[in-house]
Amino acid sequence: MNKRSKIAILGYGVEGKAVLDYLIKHGFNEITVCDKNVDLKAELPEGVSSTLGVDYLKGLEEFEIIFRSPGIKYLEPLVQSAKARGVEVTSATNFFIDQCPCPIIGVTGTKGKGTTSTLIYEMLKKSGRKEGLDLFLGGNIGQCPMEFLDSLDKDCLVILELSSFQLQDAEKSVKYAVLLNTTADHLDYHVDREEYMVAKEKLLTGQAKKSVAVINKDYEYSKYYKPLVKGELKWVSVKNVVADGAYVKSGEIFYAEGGKSEKVADVSEMALVGSHNLENIMPAVIIAKELGVSTDDCAAVIREFKNLPHRLQFVREVGGVTFYNDSYSTVPDTSMAAVDSFKVPTVLIAGGYDKGADYYEWAVKILTKESLHTVILMGATSDKMEKALLEAEEKLGEDRVYPTKILRRKALEDAVIDAYAESDQGGVVVMSPAAASFDMFKNYKERGNEFITHVRKLK
């Protein structure tokens, strides 16, 4: 790529804007922004061309380089057609990893990416690293790394939360790779579960020999990832002792290196809600220790760090009922983990946009969790979820432990009000949708914020 290259930027969201700003700053001037939104013309800097509207992906073969935003499918036929004709297809993530002068810590997985990335960030800060000076956090968590690329030198550290969309066409990878739980997700975007898993694998396959990979040993897929590791392999487990990595035993978190173990903290000390967060804490400890953070500093962050917004976030206690916002839960597995986090009487609010998920196992969890007495369904997946609950009820038969009431509501405000009414004995109300938000809301943040608003109105 040179200053005279003819460049297309597909999608003008957070990444698209960051790419455009970077390219203009560095003297590239043959740039075209391609986006569905026909009203973007006025937002574009002077001299930047545009192709807007329903046909925004037509004519891509006329460019030399395409920067694809995550929201545009890598396997989109028009993108692949351009690639087949010799057009270079890249992304902000690809470009950043190629140009970055310092070590990068990459974190991916179906859920927990943001929490793990931020835990690593906080542990490194606790050790003396300075945010915005020699420590940077970006990627899928919010800030496009192109925004701080010019601020980096060899002594910095970068933490990137990476989605499957960002990894799908990755060529190079990071020095430190963390692969969290990887289950089926985004099946409305990926061809199938296998193609989704392959996208995640790019974090390993692109690594060099002098690298570190952290994998959760408790998941079956770990046996497929292990042969892909080119450098050091560190394991995470809540079930077994490991010689290199981190594990949980008898209510304590341990860090292990070369077969020698060191206690980090008691599980009871963690400020994060939900035992599933151990799967996020342990990889953070491993990376922090690899980078010289003391055990005491790791333990301090474990005791202080609370759930991120929209991730089992405490909202308020009113009338003896505690409300939690888990809007970021867009797959059945994370909703199941949310339900498992509470032993007190619980009402679950669930449902949303259908990404093609299977809800049978989720339904079994709902019906057999003794403390969960009511589930309120809303959104496009309501029919599918209720059908799964009824099918699970029929198959479980006498094995069903607790009678679960199923309600349907069209509006989130009504769901919140009725969840409160159902909680007359106190306990917990958690919105953990197990589905995306796009049927009723712009994104999971908007859904979560609306939930918070309605909870705060309760008296």
N, C-alpha and C positions, 0 to 999 in steps of 0.2 A: 504494500500500500504506500503510495506517495502522494504528495500534495496535489497532483493533477488527476488522481483516481476519481472515477465517477462512482459516488457512494449513495446507496439508498438506506434510509433508516426506517424499518418497519415497526410502526407503533410509536405514538408520541406520549407515552406515560412517563413514569419516573425514570426508567432506564433510557428511553428514547431521548428525553430532554437532556439527560446527563451526557449521553454520547454526542448529541449535537453541540452542546456547549464546549465539550472537550475538543471536538474536531475543529470548530471555528477558532477556538483559542490557539490551536496549533497550526493554523494556516491552511486548512482544507476548505476549499470553496466550491467544489462541484458536488453539492449535497442536495438530495431530494428526500423529503419526509413523506412517507406513505401511511395513511391512516383512514379508518372508516369515517371518522368525524369530519363532516363537511364544513364545520364552523371553525376549524383550526387555523385557517389562513391568516387571520388577524393576529394570532399568537406567535407566528413564526418570525424570526429575525429577518431583516432586509437582506435580500440576495439568496435566500434559501427557497428552493423550488418545492412544489408539493404535488402529490397525487392523492386526492381525497375522494371519499365516497365508496360505494359498493364495489367498484372496480379497482380499488387501490393496490391490488396485488398484480394487476396486469402489466406486462411490459418489463418484468424484472430482469429478463435476459439482456436488457440494454445497459445494465450496470456492471461494473467490475467487482464491486464489493457490496454485500448486503449485511447490515447489522440487524439481526432479528431480536425483537423484544420477547420476553418470556410468554406473553399472552398470545403470541402468534405461533401456531404449531410448526415445529421443525419439519414434520412430515406433510405439511400442507402441499398438495400437488404442484401449485404454481411456484412455490419456493424450491421444491425438489427439481422441477423442470429447469429452473434457472441454474441450479447447481450442476445439473447434467450437461448444461451448455457451457460450463466453464466459469460461471460466476462464483466467487468466493463467498460462502455464507458463514458469518461469524456472529458474535454477540458481545455485549459489554463484559460478561464474565470471561469469555475466551480471551478477549483483548487485554483485560486487566491482568489475568494470570500470566499471560505472555510478557507483559511489560513491567510487572511489579518487581522492584529491586530487592525486596525483603521476604522473609519466610511468611507463608500464609497457612492459617489453620482453617480447614474447610469442614463444615458440619452439615450432614444431610441425614434424611430419614423421613418417614411418613409424618411423624409428629414429635415434638420435643426439640426441634432444631433451634428455635428462638431462645428457649430456656437454656439449653446447653451452651449455645454461643454466648449468651449474656453471662452465664456463670463463669465461663472461661475468662471473659472480659473483666469481670469483677475480681476474680482471683488474681489476675495479672495487675490490675490496678492496685489491689491491696498490697502487692509486692513492691510497688513503687513506680510502675509504669504510668505514664501520663497520657490521658485521653486527648487525641488530637495532636499530640506531639510525637510520641513514639509508639502509640497504641491506637488502633482503628478498628471499628466494628461496622460491617456493612453487608450488602447482599440482599437476600430476600427479606431480611428483618426491617428494611426501610430505606437506608441510604445506599444509592448505587456507588460502588467503589471507584468508578470513574471520577467522582467528585473530589476524591482525595488522592488520586494517583500522583499528582504533581507534588504532593506534600511528603512523599515517602523517600526514605533512603535505606541503605542496607541494614541499619540498626533498628529499624522499626519492626513491629509485628502487626499483622492484619488477621482479623477473624471474619470469615465469611459464612453466613447462613446460606445454603445452596439448595434450591428446589430442583426437582426432576426436570422442570422446564429449562432451567439454567444449565443443567449438566448434559442435557440430551445430545448436544453437538460439541461437547467439550473435547479438546485435543490434548491439552496439557492439564496437569493437576497440581495439587498443593503439596507442601512438605509434610503437613500433619493432617491426616484424614480421619474424621469421626463418622462412622455409619451407625445410626441409631436404629430403632425398630423400623422395619421396612415391610409394610403390608400393602394390600391393594388400595390404590387411591387414584383419583383423576382418570378414571376409566372412560370419562367423557372426552378426554384429551389424548390419552395414549391409546395405541392400537389394542393392547391387552395388558394383563398383569406382567407377562414376561418382558414386554418392551419397556414397561415402567421400571422393572427391576434392573434391566440393562442400563437404563439412564442413570440410575443410582450408582451402578458399578463403575461408571466413568471416573468417579472420585478415586478409585483404586487403580484402574488400568492405566491411567495417565501419570501415575506417580513414578519418580525416579528411585534408584536403589537406596540412596541415602534419605529415607523417609520413614514416617511412623504411621501406622494404621491402627485405629481402635474399633473393635467389632464386638457386638453383644453375643456372647457364647450361648445364651439361653434360647435363641431363636434358630429354627431349623435352617434358615437360609445362610447361617454363618459358615456352614460346610461348603457352600458354593463360593462365598467370598474369600475364604482362607487361601485357596490356590492363586488368587489374583494379587495377593500382597507381595510387593517386591522388596520392601524394607523390613523394619521391625514390626512385629505384630503384638499388640496389647489387647488383652481380653477384659470384658466386663461381664460380671455374673452376679445375680442375686440368689442363685441356686447352688453354686459350687465354688470352692476355693480355686484360685488361679495363681500360677507362679509369676506371671508378668501382667500387671494391669490393676484392676480394682474389683473387690467383691464384698458381699455382705454376709456376715456370719454372727449368729446369736445376738442380733440387734445392734451390731457394730459395723461401721464402714472401714475397710482396710485398703491400703495401697500396697501392692507387691511388686518387687523388682528382683529378678534373679533368684526367686524362691524365698526371699526374705520379706516378711510382712510387717507393716507398721499401721497401727490404728490411727484413723483420721478423726472420726467423730462417732457419737452414738446416733443411731437412726432417729431416736426420740428428740434429738436436738435440731433436726432440720426444720427450717421455717416454711419450706414449701409444703403445700397441702397435697396429699395423695402419695401413696407408696410407689406409684409408677414413676415418680420423679427421681427415685434412686437411680433409674436408668439414665437420667440426665446428669445427675450429680457426679456419678463415678467417672464417666468419660472426661468431665471437666477437671476432676482431680488428676487424672492421668496426664492430660495435656499440661496442666499447670505445673505438676511435678517435673515433667520433661523439660520445662522451660525455667526451672530453678525456683519456683514458688515454694515457700516453706509449708510444712504440714499445718502449722498453727494458722497461717494466713488462709489456707484452704478451709480449715475448720471454722474460722471466723465467718467466712462468706456463707458456708452451709447454714450457720446459725442465724445469719442476718437476711439472707436473700429470700424474698417472698415471690409469690406467683406473679408473672407478668400480666399486664392488662389482657382480659378476655381469655385467660388460661386458668381456670379454676380460681378466678379472682374474687376475693371477699368483697361484697358490695355493702351489706348493711344487716344489722339485726333489728327486727321490729316485732314486737309482740311475742317474743320468745322464738321467733323463726329467723334463721340465718340464711341469707341469699348469696348464691355464688354464680358468677358470670363465666361460663366456659364456652363462649361463642366461637372460639377458635377451633373447637372440636367439630370437625367436618367429616369425620369417618366413624363407623361403628365402634372400632377398637378404643378410640379415645373417650367416647361416651361411656363405654363399659368401664374404663378405668376411673372415670369421674364417679360413677355410681358406686364403685368399689371403695372409694375414698371415705365413705361415710357409713357409720354403724347406727346412727340415730334415724328416727322416722324421716323418710325422704320422699319428696315429690320431684319428678323429672319433667322438664319441658324439652321436647325434642321435635325434630322435623325441619325440612327445608327443601332446597333444590336437590334434585336427584342426579348424582354423579355415576349411577350405575352400580352402587354398592349392594351387597347381599346382607340382609338384616336378620337372618335366622339366628346366628350366634348371639347377636345383640338382644334379640327377643328372649332367648333362653336366659340370659343374664338378668334382664328386667324381671322376668317371672320368678326367678329363683333367688333373687336378692331379698332376704327377709325384711330388711329395713325399708325397702322401696315399696310404698303402698299405692302410689298414684303416678301414672304417666299421662301427660297432656301433649297431644300431637297437634302439629300445625304445619302448614306449608305443603308443597307439592308431593312430598314423600309420605304424607299421612296415610293414604290408602295402602301403600306398600308396607309401611311399618305395622299398621294394624293387622294386615293380612299375615305378616310374619309372626306377630304375637299370637294370633288365633291358631296358626299352624303349629307353633311351638307348644301352645297350651294343649292341643290335641295329642301331640307326640309325647309330651312329658307325662301326661296322665296323672297317675298317683304320685309321681316324683315332684310334682309342683309343690313348692314349699309355702308360698305366701300368695294370698289372693290379691292381684293387682288390678286396681280400677283404671280403665282406659277412657279418657275424655278427648274430645276434639274441639279445637277453637280456631277461628279464622284469623284473629288479631292477637299480636303479642301482648297488648295491654290486657285483654280479657284472660289470656293464659296466666299472666302474673297475678291478677286479682283472684282468679279461681284457685291457683296454686296456694296462695296465702290462705284462702278459705278452707282448703283441704288440710291445711297444716294446723288445725285447731289444738293439737297436742304438742305444738312446738316442733323442733327438728330443723330440717334443711330443705330449701328449694334450690335446685341447681338447673340452670339452662345449659344443657350440653347436647346440641342438636343432632350430632351424628350425620350431618348433611350440610352442604354449602348453603349460602345465604341468597343466591342470586334470584330466587323466585320472588322474594319480597323486599330484599334490601340490596344496596349497592355492593356491600362486602360484609365480612364478619365483624368488622369494627363498628359499622353503622348498626348492625343487629345488636351487638353487645351494648353499645351506648344507649340504644332505645330501651333495652332491658333494664339498664341502670336507672334511666329516667323514670320508668314506671314503678320500679321498686322504691325509689325515693319519694314517690307520691303516696305510698301506703301509710296508713295511720293505725 
